[in-house]
Amino acid sequence: MEVQLDRDSFLKGLQMVQSIVEPRQALPILANVLIQAGDESVRLTATDLEVGATVSIPAKVAAPGAITLSARKLTEIARELPAAALSLKVQDNAWVALRCGGAAFKLVGLSADDFPPVTPGTSATWIPLEAKVLKEMLEQTSFAVSHDEGRYALNGILFSLQGKEIRLVATDGHRLAVSTRVLREPAPTVTGIVPRKGVQEVGRVLGVGEEVQIALADNQFVLRMPNFVMLARLIEGQFPNYEQVLPKGQPRRLTLSRAAFTAALRRVSVMSEERTRPVKLVLAPGTLRLMAYHPELGEAEEALDVGYAGDELTIGFNSRYLLEALAPLAADEIAIELNDGMSPAVIKSFEDEGTLCVIMPMRI
């Protein structure tokens, strides 16, 4: 293999796939990136057997071929190289000569024959989406993904496609986040749980001004963009029936500024107990009072003007859960729907009817 390509394009491609590589791998070759040259392009591929990605870069290919090199070390080198033409040439015993400007390196590679395949299934039905929309949906749900390895089916986001609707759902048992959008084209009815790492990698590579395609097929989630493909193996397990958890007919509803509520929560929670960050909300007509108490440090209280005409209600929440639910909402005006002091609250955005978060209360 012998190729010449642009250093900036090479570095950008490496950065798109390198973070998939885990620092400690059971198989040494999984710490490497696969470099394949052919058809006037170089393809870079990385995988940890759960998530994989391939990016194509324009190149002058003098001799086609393939090799694998340390993903971390190759990225470190590329980051420090001058903005000039870069050449890679495979030599005897899987050594690779890298030259760029006046810099020259010799790297030890491993044969590409042992690198696991990273190929999407052939039965995929591709669903077009704006990258900005998918990125927003991931932000509106990913904070609620469980980190409890014992609840494996909750360690990802449920993607549900049905008709002209796509819905993303995540829950850790304490809160439930839902984001729904309308598709331009009808989709087949299919669901799959995309693992947490796959969600993180998809969110990292998405831009805002492009269109992407996604598919759920052959036990894979696949994201396709120009010159880039990412796939994640779906979690095998039964996602809970989240629709049973969604409260219906909440009799109490208040409206308030998201920015003001967020700022008050941050201030008051400074005085809350650090592990669970409890904050008490006391609701009365036209007013919401936020209170926190620490037995060793003191207490805090703040009042906000809100749109509320019901009777008085006191309820407690983990303030971190509230802040994480508020952060991805685009509109400044939000609504909070409540039943009583022991039932979950529903947080909604005024501008986005398809987004909500259900949060269980705390005893305070």
C-alpha positions in Angstrom: 0.0 0.0 0.0 1.2 3.5 -0.9 -0.9 6.6 -0.8 -0.7 10.4 -0.6 -3.4 12.5 1.0 -4.1 15.8 2.6 -3.0 16.0 6.3 -6.0 18.0 7.4 -8.5 15.6 5.8 -6.6 12.6 7.3 -6.7 14.2 10.8 -10.4 15.0 10.5 -11.1 11.4 9.4 -9.1 10.0 12.3 -10.9 12.2 14.8 -14.3 10.9 13.5 -13.4 7.2 14.3 -10.6 7.3 16.8 -12.8 7.9 19.9 -14.6 4.5 19.3 -11.4 2.7 20.2 -11.2 1.7 23.9 -7.9 2.3 25.6 -7.8 -1.2 27.0 -8.7 -4.0 24.6 -8.8 -7.8 25.0 -7.7 -8.0 21.3 -4.6 -5.9 20.5 -5.9 -5.2 16.9 -9.0 -3.4 18.3 -6.7 -0.6 19.5 -5.8 0.0 15.9 -7.5 1.8 13.0 -7.9 -0.1 9.7 -6.5 1.9 6.7 -7.6 0.6 3.3 -6.5 2.2 0.1 -8.2 1.9 -3.3 -10.4 3.7 -5.8 -8.8 7.1 -5.3 -9.7 7.1 -1.6 -8.5 5.9 1.8 -11.0 4.4 4.2 -10.4 4.6 7.9 -12.3 2.1 10.1 -12.4 1.6 13.9 -14.5 -0.7 16.1 -14.8 -2.1 19.6 -17.1 -4.9 18.4 -20.2 -3.0 19.7 -19.8 0.3 17.8 -17.9 0.7 14.5 -17.4 3.5 12.0 -15.8 4.0 8.5 -14.9 7.3 6.9 -13.6 7.8 3.3 -11.0 10.4 2.4 -9.9 11.5 -1.1 -6.3 10.3 -1.8 -3.8 9.6 -4.6 -3.4 5.8 -4.5 -0.1 4.6 -6.0 -0.5 1.1 -4.7 -3.8 -0.3 -3.1 -3.7 -2.3 0.1 -4.6 -2.3 3.7 -2.8 -2.1 7.1 -3.8 -1.4 10.7 -2.0 1.1 13.0 -2.4 2.3 16.6 -5.4 4.7 16.5 -4.2 6.8 19.4 -0.6 7.2 18.3 -1.6 7.9 14.7 -4.0 10.6 15.8 -1.3 12.1 18.1 1.2 12.2 15.2 -1.3 13.6 12.6 -2.3 16.4 15.1 1.3 17.6 15.2 2.1 17.4 11.5 2.4 20.5 9.3 -0.5 21.3 6.9 1.1 19.5 3.9 0.8 16.4 1.8 1.1 13.3 3.8 2.3 9.9 2.5 1.9 6.4 3.9 3.8 3.4 2.5 3.7 -0.2 3.8 7.1 -1.8 4.0 8.3 -5.2 5.0 7.0 -7.0 8.2 4.0 -4.6 8.4 6.1 -1.5 9.1 4.6 1.7 7.8 6.6 4.8 6.6 4.8 8.1 7.2 6.1 11.3 5.7 4.8 14.9 5.9 6.9 17.9 5.1 10.2 17.4 6.7 8.8 14.9 9.3 9.3 11.1 8.9 8.0 8.3 11.1 8.2 4.5 11.0 5.2 2.8 12.7 4.7 -0.9 13.6 1.4 -2.1 12.1 -0.7 -5.3 12.3 -2.1 -7.2 9.4 -5.5 -6.1 8.1 -6.6 -9.7 7.7 -7.4 -10.0 11.5 -9.4 -6.8 11.7 -13.2 -7.5 12.4 -15.5 -6.5 9.6 -17.6 -3.3 10.0 -20.3 -3.6 7.4 -24.0 -2.6 7.7 -26.7 -5.2 7.0 -28.1 -5.5 3.5 -31.8 -5.4 4.4 -31.8 -1.9 5.7 -34.6 0.6 4.9 -33.1 4.0 5.0 -34.9 6.9 6.8 -33.8 10.4 5.9 -33.5 12.9 8.7 -32.0 16.3 9.2 -28.8 16.0 11.3 -30.0 18.9 13.5 -33.2 17.1 14.3 -31.5 13.9 15.3 -29.0 15.7 17.4 -31.7 17.6 19.2 -33.7 14.3 19.9 -30.6 12.6 21.3 -29.9 15.6 23.6 -33.5 15.6 24.8 -33.3 11.9 25.8 -29.7 10.8 26.4 -29.4 12.3 29.9 -32.0 9.8 31.1 -30.1 6.6 30.0 -29.3 4.3 32.9 -25.8 3.6 34.0 -26.8 0.6 36.0 -25.2 -2.4 34.2 -27.6 -4.7 36.0 -30.5 -3.1 34.0 -29.0 -3.8 30.6 -32.1 -3.0 28.5 -32.0 0.6 30.0 -28.4 1.2 29.0 -29.4 2.8 25.7 -32.1 4.8 23.9 -35.1 3.1 22.4 -35.6 4.1 18.7 -39.2 3.5 17.6 -40.2 4.0 14.0 -43.8 3.8 13.0 -45.5 5.3 10.0 -44.5 8.9 9.7 -43.2 9.1 13.3 -39.9 8.6 15.0 -39.7 8.5 18.8 -36.7 8.2 21.1 -37.2 7.1 24.7 -34.8 6.7 27.6 -35.3 5.9 31.3 -33.2 5.0 34.3 -36.2 4.2 36.5 -36.1 7.7 38.2 -36.9 9.7 35.1 -38.3 9.1 31.6 -37.4 11.3 28.6 -39.4 11.1 25.3 -38.7 13.0 22.0 -41.0 12.6 19.0 -40.8 14.0 15.5 -42.7 13.7 12.2 -40.9 12.0 9.3 -41.1 13.3 5.7 -41.6 9.7 4.5 -43.4 6.7 6.0 -41.1 4.3 7.8 -41.5 0.6 8.5 -42.6 -0.3 12.0 -39.4 -1.2 13.8 -37.8 -0.7 17.2 -34.3 -1.2 18.7 -32.3 -0.1 21.7 -29.2 1.7 20.7 -26.4 1.4 23.4 -25.2 4.4 25.3 -21.8 4.5 23.6 -23.4 4.4 20.2 -25.7 7.3 21.1 -22.6 9.3 22.3 -20.7 8.6 19.1 -23.6 9.5 16.9 -24.2 12.8 18.8 -20.5 13.6 18.5 -20.2 13.3 14.7 -23.6 14.9 13.8 -23.5 18.4 12.3 -26.4 20.8 11.9 -26.6 21.6 8.2 -26.6 18.2 6.6 -29.1 15.4 6.0 -28.4 11.9 7.3 -30.0 8.5 6.9 -30.6 6.0 9.7 -31.7 2.3 9.6 -32.6 -0.4 12.1 -32.0 -3.8 10.6 -30.1 -7.1 11.2 -29.7 -6.3 14.9 -27.9 -3.0 14.0 -28.5 0.7 14.2 -26.8 2.4 11.2 -26.1 6.0 10.6 -25.1 7.1 7.1 -23.7 10.4 6.0 -21.6 11.4 2.9 -18.3 9.4 3.1 -19.2 8.1 6.5 -21.0 5.1 8.0 -21.4 4.3 11.7 -23.1 1.2 13.1 -23.9 0.0 16.6 -25.1 -3.4 17.7 -28.5 -3.2 19.3 -29.1 -4.2 22.9 -30.8 -7.5 23.2 -33.5 -7.1 25.8 -37.1 -5.9 26.5 -37.5 -2.2 27.0 -40.2 -1.4 29.6 -43.7 -0.4 28.5 -43.0 3.3 29.0 -46.5 4.4 27.8 -47.9 3.0 31.0 -45.6 5.3 33.0 -46.7 8.5 31.2 -49.1 10.4 33.6 -52.4 11.4 32.1 -54.8 14.1 33.2 -52.5 15.9 35.6 -54.8 18.4 37.4 -52.2 21.0 38.3 -50.2 22.9 35.7 -47.8 25.8 36.1 -46.0 27.8 33.4 -42.7 29.7 34.0 -39.4 30.8 32.4 -37.0 28.0 31.8 -34.0 30.4 32.3 -35.3 31.8 35.5 -36.2 28.3 36.9 -32.8 26.9 35.9 -30.9 29.8 37.5 -32.9 29.5 40.7 -32.4 25.8 40.9 -28.7 26.2 40.5 -28.5 28.8 43.3 -30.7 27.0 45.8 -29.2 23.5 45.2 -25.8 24.8 46.3 -27.1 24.3 49.8 -28.6 20.8 49.2 -27.1 17.5 50.2 -24.4 16.6 47.6 -25.4 13.0 46.8 -29.0 13.4 45.8 -29.3 17.2 45.5 -32.8 17.4 47.0 -34.8 20.6 46.5 -38.3 21.3 47.8 -40.8 23.1 45.6 -43.7 24.8 47.3 -46.4 25.9 44.8 -49.1 28.5 45.6 -51.2 30.8 43.3 -48.8 32.9 41.2 -45.7 31.8 43.2 -43.2 29.0 43.3 -40.7 28.8 46.2 -37.6 26.6 45.9 -35.9 25.5 49.2 -32.9 23.4 50.1 -31.5 22.5 53.5 -28.2 21.0 54.6 -28.0 20.0 58.2 -24.3 21.0 58.5 -24.1 24.0 56.1 -27.4 25.9 56.2 -30.4 26.5 54.0 -31.5 28.5 50.9 -34.8 29.7 49.5 -35.9 31.6 46.4 -39.3 32.7 45.1 -40.3 32.9 41.4 -43.4 34.4 39.8 -45.2 31.7 37.8 -48.5 31.1 36.0 -50.4 28.9 38.5 -54.0 29.2 39.8 -54.4 26.0 41.8 -54.2 25.2 45.4 -50.9 24.9 47.5 -48.7 21.9 46.8 -45.3 20.8 48.2 -43.1 18.3 46.4 -39.4 17.4 46.3 -37.1 16.5 43.5 -33.5 15.7 42.8 -32.4 19.1 41.4 -29.9 17.5 39.0 -32.7 15.6 37.4 -34.6 18.8 36.9 -31.6 20.7 35.5 -30.8 17.9 33.1 -34.4 17.8 31.8 -34.5 21.6 31.4 -31.1 22.0 29.6 -32.0 20.6 26.1 -35.4 22.4 25.8 -35.3 25.2 23.2 -38.2 27.3 24.3 -37.8 29.7 27.3 -41.4 29.1 28.5 -42.1 25.7 29.9 -44.9 23.9 31.6 -44.8 21.6 34.6 -47.8 19.3 35.2 -48.4 17.7 38.6 -50.9 15.6 40.4 -49.9 15.6 44.1 -46.8 15.6 46.2 -46.1 11.9 45.8 -46.7 11.5 42.0 -44.3 12.2 39.1 -44.1 15.6 37.4 -44.1 16.1 33.6 -41.9 18.8 32.2 -42.8 20.1 28.7 -41.7 22.8 26.3 -44.3 25.2 25.0 -42.7 25.2 21.5 -42.1 21.4 21.2 -45.1 19.3 21.9 -43.2 16.1 21.1 -40.7 16.5 23.9 -41.3 15.7 27.6 -39.6 14.4 30.7 -41.3 12.5 33.6 -39.5 12.8 36.9 -40.2 10.8 40.1 -40.5 12.9 43.3 -38.3 12.5 46.4 -39.3 12.4 50.0 -37.9 15.5 51.7 
